[in-house]
């Protein structure tokens, strides 16, 4: 009888623990998986002292809500695909043109200023689409450069005398090398990204800006359209962004990465 009562007591205790775990989940029961290919300083090397502005924003904002953030490096085209299908929770650094069906916040964490880069001895300067007529332009597969340039690249991508598209984790380096070797005349890249990469690789001065596309394009942490929790995550992130902007924390983070403050 004693053993029976003890077993019954343990059974009730186990049931109580189960109910408690369902009603009051642990603070870190939820994990948000965000991904993209390296686009430093937006997202950099995982586990490093500076994993990237967007990564740190996600860690801080979701951490305050008791949600862990797992950051993965994934090839861009694959990251778009897997986020769209719900295998990943969010895509880092996406413009609306990258994935218009994704869930976006009202407040963008940053902006992308796309600039054209050429060899120092080049006389070419970007002055609108018409100035691309006699230029071999390097771009990256599945990246968005704004609607006008995206349309131009899509139309001309099968003509290597006008547009050359590269893919993979080393796409930026490949385009830089192609400019330096004279295989293309210019490449287009986010100004933060290119300037940071040239400095980090010791190649400052190897390429120069030849003009930038206007206007700047907002970039986001874009959430999966396939997951029910995306609307909640986007709302939580948006609220956090506004709070960090108002407190000055956002500009302090940008300064740590050597970036100018937001307007």
Secondary structure, DSSP 8 states (H G I E B T S, - for coil): -HHHHHHHHHHHHHHHHHHHHHHS--TT-EEEEEEE--BTTTB--TTSTT--HHHHHHHHHHHHTTEEEEEEE--HHHHHHHHHTTSSSEEEEE-TTT-TTSB--SS-SEEE-EEEEEETT------SGGGGTT--EEEETT----HHHHHHHHHHTT-TTTEEEE-STTHHHHHHHHHHTTS-SEEEEEHHHHHHHHHHTT-TTSEEEEEE-SS-EEEEEEE-TT-TTHHHHHHHHHHHHHHHHHHTHHHHHHHHTT-----
